[in-house]
């Protein structure tokens, strides 16, 4: 509802297809509305949509506004308009029914009005009851208080009221998308269409000296990246939504922290590892801390496998069975069940425990202890890797057997720089704060089918930071045979996804933890020293390697990647007996520290491995397998 301001009326806005009035009309343009009905424009102002409603939709236009000057303008153009100030719902309805005088309502609009009214709940009840009675769609437009310009100015303690626009000084209500939708649902108005007005730069894009608004500042780009990840509404200037009345929805307000379980455990399964799923749930029954819930996400389950999974869940003790929910998901890739599971999670923290992982009794307890001093950070304990084979016994056609001891492949501390090179943290050793997914809207990237966890961890770690515990709490099973993520996807797909994630991370500004400057200094120093140790000066003064070629940073990183892929491959583990034989005959292969090795050390390692008899034999084995 527009407001009279002395002798001025600041809301004389014209209709245009690309402004809010054009967007409002576009939502009802293609609807089959009852002919000869009424379009009721509540808070009509100067009646900017009146002509297009009458001419293109052939509806009778009725405008209602508290400002007499605006109403007089419409009356002078031969339109039907009334001066009325909205109050309680009953008075509003009695007035509207009186002016309708038996005519039906075909559609309703309330454009940039709700932010001005003092009786917001009464007005919502009014339009909901009208929509329900006449089965009339309602188009609501309100300014977006969470536009990037407003949010980024608030970070600088700036709140600049203006005569009109996002921070119009007469606004008494403010709206985010969540608040608008929840308010409408409370009164039975359910969204069916939308066409928001977007402006990258709003009327609040001032003053230009603010670093949060300065186009090229790193601070602005960092904040915009975070905002874009959240919901994509940062450039929405006005929400323009269409609703229809039905049954009201009781809005579920977020439960207080103390009412949430500490940990939500997401277990994705395709139903083909029933014995391992039993072991997972058995591990959870032995937890010292039981402040958790379990969400088993069944991905593309057949009826037979769904029955099997349900049977496994129902076979657990009652106390833990009451903590388990089975959620079915069809379609998508490996990331899809994770996104669905995280969406369903109620816990303060969320972790991933796949259906073949093993956790010790201290797993949940260590996470919770770590959170006491580091709440809000990603929590990390330590995984050990253990190799497994599938075997048959007289009791089972398929069960797992450990074929190695514990391998300490994963460091006790989370290192950002090493993590940028390769993943050192299996999903089950991490617990993510709920807000990372539910508030900041970070999602597992469903455009990739491998390393989706590495991508999510990297993006999350630079936002939240990571708190590490040196305590070992779980076993990451490494299957030597059979189907797993390593064998189901080609080396080319792994590499393409790896490069895609690196490009994604490299395209944005990063938040580094304390101590990073010292580490970067050390890394650059080590790189320069290593480069000089295998390089010599040629006559022109250029730095060259032993072959007379000037090395590049890209070539060094590529060789590190190749060396890392060799060390992470199944073939490298098959080579174990051959490596022992080589040592006997004096042909030992030196294994470098991939992250610190210089170019010559990497070249020697790669060439020695690929020219070895053992590697050639494993190549034959790989081809036979394929």
Order of alpha helices (4+ residues) and beta strands (2+ residues): alpha-beta-alpha-beta-alpha-beta-alpha-beta-alpha-beta-alpha-alpha-beta-beta-alpha-beta-beta-alpha-beta-alpha-alpha-beta-alpha-beta-beta-alpha-beta-beta-alpha-beta-alpha-alpha-beta-alpha-alpha-alpha-beta-beta-alpha-alpha-alpha-alpha-alpha
